[in-house]
Amino acid sequence: MRQQIEATTREAGRILMSYFKNPQLKITIKDDQSPVTEADYASSDHFQKELAHFGCPVVTEESQHEGIP
């Protein structure tokens, strides 16, 4: 399991870096006035998808979950 989590984390890093090399990176402002990029959402989606099979909830900064502020 550790190797799978490590591989998932490394891939998320590659996803993030691929976006940040793009000078057209889209940045929006969240309701709390903090910035969020399309790279943040892509990384969050990657973690959600890849770690879901472990059977425990995956909470990321950009994920939306009922009951979690």
Helices and strands as residue ranges (DSSP letters): H 2-20, E 27-29, E 35-37, H 38-51, G 52-54
